[in-house]
Amino acid sequence: MARDILIVLGGAHHDFEGFEAAMGPLLQEQGYAVEATYDHDVFTRLDALHCDAVLLYTSLGDAFDGTRYGRDLAPEQIEALRAWVRGGKGLLGVHSASVCCESNAAHRELIGGRFAKHPKPFSFTVYPRHCRNAITHGLSAFTVFDEFYFHQCSADIDVCLAAVHEQEVHPMGWTRREGAGRVAYLAPGHFAEEWAAPTYRTILLRMLAWCATGSTDA
């Protein structure tokens, strides 16, 4: 059965158009029906859209890159998204989807963490970890050239990917439950080269399938 995926984009500092161009065809190849939008008021209309999961690639937190402004989600927008997920739907946040204002506790709680900072991009190894679902089953460690995101994480996340920075382990991917719904987050994903990497695509597709259906089979 075909699954409907809504890609929500927008904000600052990131190539949202490039992400849509890379992910749209990939998801369609997997049998998903895909729609993309920059309209964040869509969160208040999700029930009418009948989609199974939202793929969130935004950079908000009232960020400004000199051209684009990433206004933080309004309380009614994030609460509508949260209620929709809690009712049995799925949310996959990628990379800067965890960027929000410090005061936006509802966003942090829904995603499972809030972006704190990152150094300049460098190459690092991402290690799959055993988790309650099969997202990392059969995968080996892989190297990315990306922004190393540091997060303030919630206590209820199930970490499935991790990386080491200065002898400290940091989550690079996780899942959590929100009521009857499912949330996943994947930290790497700033550059187009990563979007095209086979292991990265495998993880993203497994996360999305789990968010949409509760299974890692797309």
Secondary structure, DSSP 8 states (H G I E B T S, - for coil): ---EEEEEEEESSS-HHHHHHHHHHHHHHTT-EEEEE--GGGGGGHHHHT-SEEEEEEE-TTEE-SS-EE----HHHHHHHHHHHHTT-EEEEEGGGG---TT-HHHHHHHTEEEEE--S-EEEEEEE---SSSTTTT---EEEEE---EEEE-TT-EEEEEEEETTEEEEEEEEEEETTEEEEEE---SSHHHHT-HHHHHHHHHHHHHHHHSSS--
